[in-house]
């Protein structure tokens, strides 16, 4: 598989695209005016304790107070993604009032950006990532990513790391580490470099904490291009192309310091065509903002993102006859599973996701479709959990969300329909106007009425409902004049008494 990372830099916006076999799989956007907060560490102050929710709101200097749950203050139970993480024994979380009090200063890390009307989500368990490791300053953990499946390699990495940081003697005070998936096959020297780097970073953070005031940032996550390379650049990536000379130099310096063996993969792109026009990336981004996703088989997906969840509906498109309908449905669902996995990455959709596959009778077909979905998600950098297919052909899954989806980053609710995605028809608005006229003349005394509405609505009233207007004028004993207003939306109107 050929894989490239494209980095497009303009003065106010940076974009990173991940292309596999000539097709865009992921796109990340960072704007100077809306830089994300995930990974940043702040000195905060507890603003409000809410015992009923087992949580507190913390002031960290952002527009809205951030949310910290009790489970993100005490040591959590063993997570599924790592091994060897300490637990507090019985999984019991103490009352929030026992853990913190109003006015208390606390060092916290943003784990989820503010999304829609919600403030940022925080954790008091700090973690600072490097290329191959994650430093857990307040833990005593030594964990290995479960994505490293080879048992001998897991053991080797554990032994290498233990030799670098020492055995976990009780009360030794040494921090914890998690070995990241990228570490698979890496030398002891590479891991030693990361241990030393993280040690330096943590010392600087401690100094910053000591002198910081409430609301000040004490550690900042890397910018999008460097963060993307830290997390995604590996031997599978053939090229990293950067279209800005200044960013190219930063990237070269960063890669030379942390991944010297991959120095030769970095390229400055100075072609005449914009870098995101390569492989049709701009077109793919535009398509990723639409609801409908066409499939080669003639079927299509409908992707619908709401506040509560995202639904993906699979359709066969044109009916292809009943002689071999089960086979047609199976093939469409297989293609849809692959396409859905790609769309989740491309659109950066998170939270609860429901995929409504076309009904299948064959249990083996259902298993194969689920297998295809899991295979498609295997290269996803976000953590996903897929549940078995229900009797209705629905697949429930979750995908970890830390930032807004692509659509929410690039778009805003339509001012005409206020994000509903539908508008009242001209006919509906016509009858609303008639009701408003009747209501107005009962309440107020006027000789004439002026109705201002959109041209489409006025045209419809004068052409199709002229007889109804005549009847209404006779009923209220008043004349009604209609005036088209170009700047009115289809749902907008005013009834003026003259």
C-alpha positions in Angstrom: 0.0 0.0 0.0 1.4 3.4 -1.0 0.7 6.1 1.6 1.5 9.8 1.6 1.0 12.7 3.9 0.3 16.1 2.3 0.7 19.3 4.3 -0.9 22.5 3.0 0.0 25.7 4.8 -1.6 29.2 4.3 -1.1 32.1 6.7 -4.4 31.5 8.6 -5.0 27.8 8.0 -3.0 24.5 8.0 -4.4 21.3 6.5 -3.0 17.7 6.6 -4.3 15.0 4.3 -3.5 11.3 4.5 -3.6 9.6 1.1 -3.6 5.8 0.7 -3.3 4.3 -2.8 -4.3 7.6 -4.3 -7.4 8.1 -2.2 -7.9 10.6 0.6 -8.5 8.8 3.9 -8.1 11.5 6.5 -8.0 15.3 6.5 -7.3 17.5 9.5 -7.7 21.3 9.6 -6.2 23.8 12.1 -7.0 27.5 11.9 -5.0 30.2 13.6 -8.2 31.6 15.0 -9.5 28.3 16.4 -6.5 26.3 17.4 -7.6 23.2 19.3 -6.8 22.7 23.0 -6.6 18.9 23.3 -3.3 17.9 25.0 -2.7 21.3 26.5 -2.1 21.4 30.3 -3.5 24.3 32.4 -3.4 25.5 36.0 -7.1 25.7 36.8 -9.3 26.6 39.7 -12.4 24.6 40.7 -15.4 26.9 40.1 -18.4 24.8 41.0 -18.8 21.4 42.6 -21.8 19.3 41.5 -22.1 16.3 43.8 -25.1 14.9 41.9 -23.1 14.7 38.7 -19.9 13.6 40.5 -18.1 16.4 38.6 -16.8 19.9 38.8 -16.5 22.9 36.5 -13.0 24.2 36.3 -11.8 27.7 35.2 -8.8 27.3 32.8 -8.9 30.6 30.9 -11.2 29.5 28.0 -14.5 31.1 27.1 -16.5 28.4 28.9 -15.7 26.6 32.2 -14.4 23.1 31.5 -15.8 19.8 32.9 -13.9 17.4 35.1 -15.5 14.1 36.3 -14.5 12.3 39.5 -13.3 9.3 37.5 -10.8 11.6 35.8 -9.3 12.6 39.2 -8.8 9.2 40.9 -6.7 6.4 39.3 -9.1 4.6 36.9 -9.5 0.9 36.6 -7.4 -1.0 34.1 -8.2 0.3 30.6 -8.7 -2.2 27.7 -6.1 -0.5 25.5 -3.0 -1.1 27.8 -1.8 -3.7 30.2 -0.3 -3.2 33.6 -2.2 0.0 34.5 -2.8 0.4 38.2 -6.3 0.4 39.6 -7.6 1.8 42.8 -8.4 -1.7 43.8 -12.2 -2.1 43.7 -13.2 0.4 41.0 -15.0 2.6 43.6 -14.9 6.3 42.8 -15.0 8.5 46.0 -17.5 11.3 46.2 -16.4 14.4 44.2 -16.6 16.5 47.4 -13.9 14.3 49.0 -11.6 14.9 46.1 -11.8 18.6 45.5 -13.4 21.8 46.8 -14.5 25.1 45.4 -11.6 27.5 44.9 -9.0 24.7 44.9 -6.2 25.1 42.3 -5.7 22.0 40.2 -3.5 21.1 37.2 -5.5 19.6 34.4 -5.2 18.5 30.8 -7.8 19.0 28.0 -8.8 15.6 26.6 -11.8 16.8 24.5 -12.1 20.2 22.8 -15.2 22.3 23.4 -17.8 20.9 21.0 -21.0 22.8 20.1 -22.5 24.1 23.4 -20.3 21.9 25.7 -17.1 23.1 27.4 -13.8 21.3 27.2 -13.5 17.9 28.9 -10.6 17.6 31.4 -8.5 15.0 33.1 -6.2 15.3 36.1 -4.2 12.3 34.8 -1.6 14.1 32.7 -0.1 12.4 29.7 2.7 13.7 27.5 3.2 11.8 24.2 6.4 11.4 22.3 7.1 9.4 19.1 7.1 6.0 20.8 6.0 6.5 24.4 3.4 8.4 26.5 4.7 9.7 29.8 2.2 9.4 32.7 3.8 11.7 35.4 1.4 10.8 38.2 1.1 7.1 37.5 3.4 4.1 38.2 2.1 2.2 35.1 4.1 0.4 32.4 1.6 -0.4 29.6 2.0 -1.7 26.1 -0.5 -0.8 23.3 -2.7 -3.8 22.5 -2.3 -3.0 18.8 1.2 -4.6 19.2 -0.1 -8.2 19.1 3.2 -10.2 18.9 3.8 -11.6 22.4 7.6 -11.8 22.0 7.7 -8.2 20.8 5.6 -7.0 23.7 7.9 -8.8 26.1 11.0 -7.3 24.4 9.6 -3.7 24.6 8.7 -4.2 28.3 12.2 -5.4 29.1 13.8 -2.5 27.2 11.7 0.1 28.9 12.1 -1.5 32.3 15.9 -1.4 31.8 15.7 2.3 30.9 13.4 3.5 33.7 14.2 0.9 36.4 12.0 -1.6 38.2 8.9 -0.3 39.9 10.0 -0.4 43.5 7.1 0.8 45.7 7.4 4.4 46.5 10.2 5.0 44.0 8.3 7.9 42.6 9.3 7.2 39.0 6.6 8.1 36.4 4.6 5.7 34.3 4.9 5.0 30.6 2.8 3.6 27.9 4.5 2.1 24.8 2.7 3.3 21.7 2.0 1.2 18.6 4.7 3.1 16.7 7.3 1.5 19.0 7.0 -1.9 17.4 10.4 -3.0 16.1 12.2 0.1 17.4 15.6 -0.1 19.0 16.5 0.4 22.6 18.4 3.6 21.5 15.2 5.1 20.0 13.2 4.4 23.2 16.0 5.8 25.3 15.9 9.0 23.3 12.2 9.3 24.0 12.6 8.7 27.7 15.2 11.4 27.9 13.1 13.8 25.8 10.0 13.3 27.9 12.0 13.8 31.1 13.2 17.2 29.9 9.7 18.2 28.8 8.2 17.2 32.2 10.9 19.2 34.1 9.9 22.3 32.1 6.2 21.7 32.8 6.9 21.4 36.5 8.8 24.7 36.4 5.9 26.3 34.5 3.3 24.9 37.0 5.3 26.4 40.0 5.2 29.9 38.6 1.8 29.9 36.6 -1.3 31.8 37.6 -4.8 30.3 37.4 -5.9 30.0 33.7 -2.4 29.9 32.3 -1.2 27.2 30.0 1.8 25.2 31.3 2.2 22.8 28.4 1.2 23.2 24.8 0.6 20.4 22.3 2.5 20.5 19.0 1.0 22.3 16.0 -1.0 20.2 13.6 1.7 19.3 11.0 4.2 18.2 13.7 1.6 16.4 15.7 0.5 14.5 12.6 4.0 13.4 11.8 4.7 12.4 15.4 1.5 10.2 15.4 1.4 8.9 11.8 4.9 9.0 10.2 6.2 5.4 10.0 7.9 3.1 7.5 4.6 2.7 5.6 4.6 6.4 4.6 6.5 6.8 1.3 6.4 10.6 1.2 5.6 13.7 3.2 5.0 16.6 0.9 5.0 20.2 2.4 4.0 23.2 0.2 5.5 25.9 2.5 9.2 26.4 2.7 9.1 27.7 6.3 7.0 24.7 7.4 9.2 22.3 5.4 12.2 23.5 7.4 10.4 23.0 10.7 9.3 19.5 9.6 12.8 18.5 8.5 14.2 19.7 11.8 11.6 17.8 13.8 11.9 14.6 11.8 15.7 14.8 11.9 15.6 15.1 15.7 12.9 12.4 16.4 12.9 10.1 13.4 16.3 10.5 11.6 15.8 7.2 9.7 12.9 8.8 7.8 14.7 12.0 6.8 14.6 11.1 3.2 10.8 10.9 3.1 10.3 14.7 3.5 9.9 16.7 0.3 9.2 20.4 -0.4 6.5 20.6 -2.9 6.8 23.6 -5.2 4.6 22.4 -8.1 2.4 24.8 -10.1 -0.8 22.9 -9.1 -1.9 23.4 -5.5 -0.8 20.4 -3.4 -4.4 19.5 -2.4 -5.3 19.3 -6.1 -3.0 16.2 -6.3 -5.2 13.0 -6.1 -8.3 15.3 -6.2 -8.1 16.0 -2.5 -10.0 19.3 -2.7 -12.9 17.5 -4.6 -12.9 14.7 -1.9 -13.2 17.3 0.9 -16.2 18.9 -1.0 -17.8 15.4 -1.3 -17.2 14.7 2.4 -19.5 17.6 3.2 -22.4 16.1 1.3 -24.9 13.6 2.8 -24.9 11.1 0.0 -21.9 8.9 -0.8 -22.2 7.0 -4.1 -21.0 3.4 -4.3 -19.5 1.7 -7.4 -22.2 -0.9 -7.4 -24.9 1.8 -8.0 -25.9 1.8 -4.3 -25.2 4.7 -1.9 -24.8 5.7 1.7 -26.7 8.6 3.4 -24.6 10.0 6.3 -26.6 12.0 8.8 -24.8 13.7 11.7 -27.0 14.9 14.6 -26.2 16.2 18.1 -26.9 12.7 19.6 -25.3 10.4 17.1 -24.4 9.8 13.4 -26.4 7.4 11.3 -25.3 5.8 8.1 -28.0 4.3 5.9 -27.1 1.8 3.2 -29.3 1.7 0.0 -29.0 -0.5 -3.1 -30.1 2.3 -5.4 -31.8 0.8 -8.5 -33.6 -2.4 -7.8 -31.7 -5.2 -9.6 -34.3 -8.0 -9.7 -35.2 -10.7 -7.3 -33.5 -13.7 -9.0 -30.3 -13.1 -7.0 -31.3 -10.4 -4.6 -29.5 -11.8 -1.6 -26.2 -11.8 -3.5 -26.8 -8.2 -4.7 -27.6 -7.1 -1.1 -24.5 -8.9 0.3 -22.2 -7.3 -2.3 -23.7 -3.8 -1.7 -23.3 -4.2 2.1 -19.6 -5.4 1.7 -18.8 -2.3 -0.4 -20.8 -0.1 2.1 -18.9 -1.4 5.1 -15.6 -0.4 3.4 -17.0 3.0 2.4 -18.5 3.6 5.8 -15.1 3.0 7.6 -13.5 5.4 5.2 -16.1 8.1 5.7 -15.8 7.9 9.5 -12.1 8.7 9.1 -12.5 11.3 6.3 -15.3 13.2 8.1 -13.8 12.7 11.5 -17.1 11.5 12.9 -17.2 10.4 16.5 -19.4 9.4 19.4 -22.2 6.9 18.8 -22.6 5.7 15.2 -25.4 3.5 13.8 -24.9 1.8 10.5 -28.2 0.5 8.9 -27.1 -2.2 6.5 -29.6 -3.7 4.0 -31.3 -6.8 5.6 -29.5 -10.0 5.0 -30.8 -13.5 5.7 -27.5 -15.5 5.6 -25.7 -15.4 8.9 -22.3 -15.9 7.2 -23.0 -12.9 5.0 -23.6 -10.8 8.2 -20.3 -12.0 9.7 -18.4 -11.2 6.5 -19.9 -7.7 6.4 -18.9 -7.1 10.0 -15.4 -8.4 9.3 -15.1 -6.0 6.3 -16.1 -3.1 8.6 -13.5 -4.0 11.2 -10.9 -4.5 8.5 -11.7 -1.0 7.2 -11.4 0.5 10.7 -8.1 -1.3 11.4 -6.0 1.6 10.0 -8.1 4.2 11.8 -6.0 6.2 14.4 -9.0 6.9 16.5 -10.2 4.2 18.9 -13.3 2.4 17.6 -15.5 -0.3 19.2 -17.9 -2.3 17.0 -20.8 -4.3 18.4 -22.5 -7.3 16.8 -25.2 -6.8 14.2 -28.7 -6.6 15.6 -31.8 -8.5 14.4 -32.8 -5.3 12.4 -29.4 -5.3 10.5 -28.1 -2.3 12.6 -24.5 -2.1 13.7 -23.9 0.0 16.7 -20.3 1.4 17.2 -18.4 4.1 18.9 -15.5 6.2 17.6 -13.5 8.3 20.0 -14.1 12.0 19.3 -11.6 14.6 20.6 -12.3 17.4 18.0 -15.2 18.6 16.0 -16.1 16.7 12.8 -14.9 18.0 9.4 -18.4 19.4 8.6 -18.7 21.2 11.9 -15.2 22.7 11.4 -15.8 23.9 7.9 -19.6 24.7 7.9 -22.2 26.5 10.0 -26.0 25.9 10.3 -28.0 27.2 7.3 -29.4 30.6 8.3 -32.6 29.9 6.2 -33.5 26.6 7.9 -31.4 27.1 11.1 -29.7 23.7 10.6 -33.0 21.7 10.3 -32.0 20.6 6.8 -35.6 21.3 5.6 -37.8 24.3 4.9 -41.5 24.9 5.1 -43.0 24.8 1.6 -44.4 27.9 0.0 -47.9 26.4 0.4 -47.4 26.0 4.2 -46.1 29.6 4.6 -49.1 30.8 2.5 -51.6 29.2 5.0 -49.6 30.6 7.9 -49.9 34.1 6.4 -53.7 33.6 6.0 -54.0 32.6 9.7 -51.8 35.6 10.8 -54.1 38.0 8.8 -57.2 36.6 10.5 -55.5 36.9 14.0 -54.3 40.5 13.3 -57.7 41.9 12.2 -59.3 40.5 15.3 -56.8 42.2 17.6 -56.2 45.5 15.8 -58.3 47.9 13.8 -56.9 48.7 10.3 -58.4 49.6 6.9 -55.8 47.8 4.8 -53.1 45.1 5.3 -49.7 44.8 3.7 -48.1 41.3 3.5 -44.3 41.2 2.9 -42.9 37.8 2.0 -40.4 36.1 -0.3 -41.0 36.3 -4.1 -41.7 32.6 -4.3 -44.4 32.8 -1.6 -46.0 36.0 -3.1 -46.0 34.5 -6.6 -47.7 31.4 -5.3 -50.4 33.4 -3.4 -51.2 35.6 -6.4 -51.2 32.7 -8.9 -52.6 29.7 -7.1 -54.5 31.2 -4.2 -55.9 34.4 -5.7 -59.5 33.1 -5.1 -58.6 32.3 -1.5 -57.3 35.8 -1.0 -60.6 37.2 -2.5 -62.6 35.1 -0.1 -60.4 36.2 2.9 -60.8 39.9 1.9 -64.5 39.5 1.8 -64.5 37.6 5.2 -62.5 40.3 7.0 -63.9 43.3 5.0 -60.5 44.7 4.3 -58.1 44.8 1.3 -54.8 42.9 1.4 -51.8 44.0 -0.7 -48.8 41.6 -1.2 -45.2 42.8 -1.7 -42.3 40.5 -2.6 -39.1 41.1 -0.7 -35.9 39.7 -2.3 -34.0 39.4 1.0 -36.8 37.5 2.9 -36.2 33.8 3.3 -39.0 31.4 2.2 -40.3 31.0 5.8 -40.1 34.7 6.6 -43.1 37.1 6.3 -44.6 40.2 8.0 -48.2 41.3 8.1 -48.4 45.1 8.4 -51.6 47.0 9.4 -52.1 50.2 7.4 
